[in-house]
């Protein structure tokens, strides 16, 4: 006899039984996504072929522009996922359906190393990876009822730690696979992991809470006065968050290209330029518990650590990270390239900012959303990531000269973004003073 799905949280003070399946799924899915993403810029600038089987790599600015355009589209498609999840299929069915599309995208990249394969593969991955993003994080929150809400903050932090553990391993392994075995193998392994992620998630179907799609109720609530006010309030915050992502995601583009210009030997071992990105997820794993157990309590004795205050501090720390990479680039421009380890303090600053901005904003977004709009609000948050990357993509397309050189050459590029982030952080502080937080807990 078929076991019925749970449609409401179980009355318990314990961690919901479906959480381990979600976390296992996230571990494998993030391995697949970040492993693929880690090698994109290197693939486009060194391995891309034409239809005749000859090398046809992109220039650096073009590769950066296309990288951020892909990331931007990946974070715009969550709107489609949210509409499917909250209005039609429900979160579970939406995640399963789009995960299959996601797998197909990985295997397109593995089978075709031309611009056509790149375009088709990235389009499918953008649809699959982006479409499930708001559903997975909202699905985590759906597992909780009133009695175990006290676990929500910790589980969201575990959720974030897990995805970064998967990212860390993949960012070390997949660049090595690219150099050693070529693009087909390097893109195939993330595809296999995505298939594993889909199977793990399917295995937990009877442990999950399946909140039914609201149908027209979702539309009515989204267009209601309270729904529109909620989206309006959050949109004002997310415009500032967008600029954080415009800078943060450059650790996969401009920072990798900078690493190519540095001395990459550490204790006699050559570090691949794209492998240095693994510092970010490793630092997330180390810093997240440090922030929650020690730094936040200590800071809380000095000031009120609201969501807004945490985010504001994180934005100013982001400025410092880009000041440091600008200094590194100045040394490179002067003909004195430092060791790649010089990027590690910049990663420490950027990752600290990520803890204070991204993790905080993830939990903040869920608490601010009415019950039937959880995925939609999550997609608005992810839309900020898309907007930031779209801005960075547009900047790189604009500054590229016809001969492939840049209008913002060398350190000027990083100083531009550092100054822009400083203006954003100051503007956020002024805006956030007028924000009034709302909390919606699922009954």
TORLO-480054 format. One record per residue (C-alpha): residue in three letters; y, x, z. Coordinates in steps of 0.25 Angstrom, whole numbers, padded with zeros to 4 digits, always signed. Layout:
REM residues N
alaYXZ/...
//
This chain:
REM residues 443
unk+0000+0000+0000/unk+0014+0005-0004/unk+0022+0010+0008/unk+0036+0003+0008/unk+0048+0012+0008/unk+0057+0012+0021/unk+0070+0006+0017/unk+0077+0008+0030/unk+0077+0020+0040/unk+0066+0021+0050/unk+0071+0018+0065/unk+0069+0032+0071/unk+0077+0043+0077/unk+0069+0053+0070/unk+0071+0060+0056/unk+0067+0050+0045/unk+0053+0053+0039/unk+0059+0054+0025/unk+0068+0066+0028/unk+0058+0077+0026/unk+0055+0072+0012/unk+0069+0072+0008/unk+0071+0086+0013/unk+0059+0091+0006/unk+0064+0085-0007/unk+0078+0091-0005/unk+0072+0105-0003/unk+0065+0105-0016/unk+0076+0097-0024/unk+0087+0107-0019/unk+0078+0119-0023/unk+0077+0113-0037/unk+0092+0110-0038/unk+0097+0123-0032/unk+0087+0132-0039/unk+0091+0126-0052/unk+0106+0127-0049/unk+0105+0141-0044/unk+0102+0146-0058/unk+0110+0137-0067/unk+0122+0147-0068/unk+0113+0159-0070/unk+0105+0151-0080/unk+0117+0146-0088/unk+0123+0160-0089/unk+0111+0169-0091/unk+0098+0161-0095/unk+0103+0149-0104/unk+0097+0149-0118/unk+0101+0142-0131/unk+0092+0134-0140/unk+0088+0146-0147/unk+0083+0152-0135/unk+0094+0163-0133/unk+0102+0165-0121/unk+0115+0157-0121/unk+0121+0158-0107/unk+0134+0151-0102/unk+0146+0159-0098/unk+0149+0159-0083/unk+0160+0149-0082/unk+0152+0139-0091/unk+0140+0141-0083/unk+0148+0138-0070/unk+0154+0126-0077/unk+0141+0120-0081/unk+0134+0123-0067/unk+0145+0115-0060/unk+0145+0104-0070/unk+0130+0103-0068/unk+0132+0102-0053/unk+0143+0092-0055/unk+0134+0083-0063/unk+0123+0084-0052/unk+0133+0079-0042/unk+0138+0068-0050/unk+0124+0062-0053/unk+0123+0058-0038/unk+0131+0046-0042/unk+0120+0041-0051/unk+0110+0044-0040/unk+0118+0036-0030/unk+0119+0024-0039/unk+0104+0024-0042/unk+0100+0026-0027/unk+0110+0017-0020/unk+0111+0006-0030/unk+0098+0006-0038/unk+0085+0014-0035/unk+0087+0019-0021/unk+0088+0034-0016/unk+0073+0037-0017/unk+0070+0032-0031/unk+0083+0038-0036/unk+0079+0052-0030/unk+0065+0051-0036/unk+0070+0047-0050/unk+0081+0057-0051/unk+0072+0068-0045/unk+0063+0067-0058/unk+0076+0068-0067/unk+0079+0081-0058/unk+0066+0087-0061/unk+0067+0085-0076/unk+0080+0092-0076/unk+0074+0105-0069/unk+0063+0105-0080/unk+0073+0104-0091/unk+0080+0116-0086/unk+0067+0124-0085/unk+0063+0120-0099/unk+0076+0122-0107/unk+0085+0134-0104/unk+0095+0130-0115/unk+0108+0122-0112/unk+0101+0109-0116/unk+0091+0111-0105/unk+0102+0115-0096/unk+0109+0102-0099/unk+0097+0093-0098/unk+0091+0099-0086/unk+0105+0099-0078/unk+0108+0085-0082/unk+0094+0080-0077/unk+0096+0089-0064/unk+0110+0084-0062/unk+0105+0069-0063/unk+0093+0071-0054/unk+0099+0081-0044/unk+0112+0074-0043/unk+0106+0060-0043/unk+0097+0062-0031/unk+0108+0069-0023/unk+0115+0058-0016/unk+0102+0050-0015/unk+0094+0061-0007/unk+0105+0064+0003/unk+0108+0049+0005/unk+0092+0047+0006/unk+0092+0056+0018/unk+0103+0048+0025/unk+0095+0035+0022/unk+0083+0040+0030/unk+0091+0038+0043/unk+0094+0026+0052/unk+0103+0024+0064/unk+0093+0030+0074/unk+0091+0044+0067/unk+0105+0046+0061/unk+0107+0057+0070/unk+0097+0065+0061/unk+0106+0063+0049/unk+0115+0075+0050/unk+0104+0085+0053/unk+0095+0079+0042/unk+0106+0081+0032/unk+0108+0095+0036/unk+0093+0097+0035/unk+0094+0091+0021/unk+0105+0101+0017/unk+0097+0112+0023/unk+0085+0109+0015/unk+0092+0108+0002/unk+0098+0121+0004/unk+0084+0127+0008/unk+0079+0123-0006/unk+0092+0128-0013/unk+0090+0142-0006/unk+0076+0144-0010/unk+0079+0139-0024/unk+0092+0148-0026/unk+0083+0160-0023/unk+0071+0157-0031/unk+0076+0150-0044/unk+0086+0161-0048/unk+0075+0171-0046/unk+0066+0162-0055/unk+0077+0162-0065/unk+0078+0177-0066/unk+0063+0180-0065/unk+0057+0168-0073/unk+0068+0162-0081/unk+0075+0149-0082/unk+0062+0140-0084/unk+0055+0144-0072/unk+0068+0144-0063/unk+0071+0130-0067/unk+0057+0125-0066/unk+0055+0128-0051/unk+0067+0119-0047/unk+0061+0108-0056/unk+0048+0109-0048/unk+0055+0109-0035/unk+0062+0096-0039/unk+0049+0090-0043/unk+0044+0093-0029/unk+0056+0087-0023/unk+0054+0074-0030/unk+0039+0074-0025/unk+0044+0077-0011/unk+0054+0066-0011/unk+0044+0056-0017/unk+0034+0059-0006/unk+0044+0054+0005/unk+0046+0040-0001/unk+0039+0033+0010/unk+0046+0041+0021/unk+0060+0038+0016/unk+0070+0027+0019/unk+0073+0020+0005/unk+0086+0013+0006/unk+0086+0003-0005/unk+0096+0004-0016/unk+0108-0006-0013/unk+0109-0011-0027/unk+0122-0019-0029/unk+0124-0017-0014/unk+0127-0003-0017/unk+0137-0006-0027/unk+0144-0016-0019/unk+0145-0007-0007/unk+0149+0005-0016/unk+0160-0004-0021/unk+0164-0011-0008/unk+0176-0007-0001/unk+0169+0001+0009/unk+0161+0008-0001/unk+0173+0012-0010/unk+0180+0016+0003/unk+0168+0025+0006/unk+0168+0032-0007/unk+0183+0033-0008/unk+0183+0040+0006/unk+0172+0050+0002/unk+0178+0053-0012/unk+0190+0058-0006/unk+0182+0068+0003/unk+0172+0071-0009/unk+0184+0076-0018/unk+0186+0087-0008/unk+0171+0090-0007/unk+0170+0091-0022/unk+0179+0104-0021/unk+0169+0110-0011/unk+0158+0108-0021/unk+0166+0114-0032/unk+0166+0127-0025/unk+0152+0126-0018/unk+0144+0125-0030/unk+0149+0137-0036/unk+0139+0145-0028/unk+0130+0141-0039/unk+0140+0145-0051/unk+0152+0155-0048/unk+0145+0161-0036/unk+0133+0164-0044/unk+0141+0170-0055/unk+0149+0178-0045/unk+0135+0183-0039/unk+0131+0189-0053/unk+0143+0198-0052/unk+0139+0204-0039/unk+0130+0215-0034/unk+0117+0206-0031/unk+0108+0216-0024/unk+0105+0214-0010/unk+0096+0224-0002/unk+0091+0228-0016/unk+0088+0214-0021/unk+0095+0208-0032/unk+0101+0194-0029/unk+0102+0185-0041/unk+0116+0178-0042/unk+0110+0164-0041/unk+0102+0168-0029/unk+0114+0170-0020/unk+0116+0155-0020/unk+0104+0154-0011/unk+0114+0159+0000/unk+0120+0145+0001/unk+0107+0136+0004/unk+0102+0147+0014/unk+0116+0147+0021/unk+0115+0132+0021/unk+0102+0133+0029/unk+0108+0143+0039/unk+0122+0137+0040/unk+0119+0122+0041/unk+0112+0122+0055/unk+0122+0133+0060/unk+0133+0123+0056/unk+0127+0111+0062/unk+0122+0118+0075/unk+0132+0128+0078/unk+0145+0128+0069/unk+0148+0113+0069/unk+0146+0111+0084/unk+0155+0124+0086/unk+0166+0119+0076/unk+0165+0105+0082/unk+0171+0110+0095/unk+0183+0114+0088/unk+0185+0103+0078/unk+0180+0089+0075/unk+0169+0092+0064/unk+0170+0079+0056/unk+0164+0079+0042/unk+0178+0081+0037/unk+0180+0093+0045/unk+0167+0100+0042/unk+0170+0098+0027/unk+0184+0103+0028/unk+0179+0116+0035/unk+0169+0118+0024/unk+0179+0117+0013/unk+0187+0128+0019/unk+0175+0137+0020/unk+0172+0134+0005/unk+0186+0141+0002/unk+0182+0153+0009/unk+0169+0155+0002/unk+0176+0155-0012/unk+0187+0164-0006/unk+0175+0174-0004/unk+0169+0172-0017/unk+0182+0174-0024/unk+0183+0188-0016/unk+0170+0192-0021/unk+0174+0189-0035/unk+0186+0197-0033/unk+0178+0209-0030/unk+0169+0206-0042/unk+0181+0205-0051/unk+0186+0218-0046/unk+0173+0225-0050/unk+0167+0226-0036/unk+0156+0216-0035/unk+0151+0214-0021/unk+0137+0211-0017/unk+0132+0197-0019/unk+0130+0196-0004/unk+0146+0194-0004/unk+0143+0180-0008/unk+0135+0177+0004/unk+0148+0175+0013/unk+0153+0165+0003/unk+0140+0158+0003/unk+0141+0157+0018/unk+0155+0151+0017/unk+0151+0141+0006/unk+0138+0137+0013/unk+0146+0134+0026/unk+0155+0126+0018/unk+0144+0118+0012/unk+0138+0115+0026/unk+0151+0109+0030/unk+0155+0102+0017/unk+0142+0098+0010/unk+0133+0095+0022/unk+0144+0088+0029/unk+0148+0080+0017/unk+0133+0076+0015/unk+0132+0069+0028/unk+0146+0064+0028/unk+0144+0057+0015/unk+0132+0050+0020/unk+0138+0045+0032/unk+0150+0040+0025/unk+0142+0031+0015/unk+0139+0016+0017/unk+0123+0014+0017/unk+0122+0009+0003/unk+0131+0020-0003/unk+0124+0033+0003/unk+0120+0039-0010/unk+0133+0035-0017/unk+0141+0042-0007/unk+0132+0054-0008/unk+0134+0054-0023/unk+0149+0054-0020/unk+0148+0066-0011/unk+0139+0073-0022/unk+0150+0069-0032/unk+0159+0078-0025/unk+0150+0090-0028/unk+0150+0085-0043/unk+0165+0085-0043/unk+0166+0099-0037/unk+0157+0105-0047/unk+0163+0097-0059/unk+0176+0104-0055/unk+0170+0118-0054/unk+0164+0115-0068/unk+0177+0111-0074/unk+0184+0123-0068/unk+0174+0132-0074/unk+0174+0125-0088/unk+0190+0126-0087/unk+0191+0141-0083/unk+0181+0146-0094/unk+0188+0153-0106/unk+0183+0152-0120/unk+0177+0166-0119/unk+0169+0163-0106/unk+0179+0169-0096/unk+0186+0162-0085/unk+0200+0157-0082/unk+0197+0159-0067/unk+0190+0173-0068/unk+0183+0180-0056/unk+0189+0177-0042/unk+0199+0168-0048/unk+0188+0157-0049/unk+0184+0158-0035/unk+0199+0158-0029/unk+0202+0146-0037/unk+0190+0138-0031/unk+0194+0144-0017/unk+0208+0139-0018/unk+0204+0125-0023/unk+0194+0124-0011/unk+0205+0127-0001/unk+0214+0116-0007/unk+0202+0107-0006/unk+0199+0110+0008/unk+0214+0108+0013/unk+0214+0095+0005/unk+0201+0090+0012/unk+0206+0093+0026/unk+0218+0084+0023/unk+0210+0073+0016/unk+0199+0072+0027/unk+0209+0069+0038/unk+0210+0055+0032/unk+0195+0053+0030/unk+0189+0043+0040/unk+0174+0044+0041/unk+0164+0032+0040/unk+0150+0033+0044/unk+0139+0024+0038/unk+0125+0025+0045/unk+0113+0018+0040/unk+0108+0007+0048/
//
